[in-house]
């Protein structure tokens, strides 16, 4: 049985041999534990008698070995009834086992004030609607003006200490939802959900032409392009990749109404670099505005009049909250340049699939 108990007990201050043990009351405990996030707590039952603290924490919270190793190195990382213990310590019924993580912050990321479009936030998660044209994390040549710079400044202004830990990334030109974990345990849990296919990521895109079939699944391995290593391409010996798409609207554009563009919604089953862009290009329908993956024969000028980047938006994401276990979903509305494209395309005749 798992129970989230407010921490009110005592902490035994471990001192060098020969020095009397000093016990701290609640007020002193608060000061001692300000360097830690709220603990993961489990109360041992009679059935748990003799099991180790490691076994209980792995069973109740699926804590990784890496996180356990980090916790045992800190003074109050692993406790039974608020006394520091080894990871192999056996437990007794009724004992309260806690794992604490030291607070962290991103020392190597410069805080930078900027407007953040925050979709959701609690003690464990921050979900932001990223604008197009913004890099998620500082890289060579992009040390400022990234989403990370803004998030670090936001936390700093609130007096909070977190390390910037996105569970996934979006390309610079892709707009939409980015999920950021506030501690190592939350990041571990969400990363595992990603690997297990429990994170549902949905995108919306504009592509050239009208895909046939209108709805479909693309299963095609993706690898680096041997001739242009900064690009990805479909290759037989590449990493497995799966994308599902649904054509929602098709537009006939221009005076002769022969140029087509389609609004498609996309679900990712894997997370390869440039996956949606590469897969849609591979079936002959690259994203409108994509400067890397396109086809020379397409009438690009007419279709790209309303957008200056590849037309891809991370619209929805859903997963099980790592702490509450509730299945939650978040969404981000279409960005202004997408609305502009729709308005532009509606100047022609609109058709739709049956």
Secondary structure, 3 states (H helix, E strand, C coil): CCCCCCCCCCEEECCCCCCCCEEECHHHHHHHHHHECCCEEEECCHHHCCCEHHHHHHHHHCCCHHHHHHHHHCCCCEEECCEECCCCCECCCCCEEEECCECCCCCCCCCCCCCCCEEEECCCEEEEEECCCCCCCCECCECCCCHHHHHHHHHHHCCCCCCCEECCCCCCCCEEEEEEECCHHHHHHHHHHHHCCCCEEEEEEEEECCCCCCEEEEECCEEECCCCCCCEEECCCCECCEEEEEEEEEEEECCCCCEEEEEEEEEECCCCCCHHHHHHHHCCCCECCCCCCCCCCCCHHHHHHHCCCCCEEEEEEEEECCCCCCEEEEECCCCHHHHHHHHHHCCCEEECCC
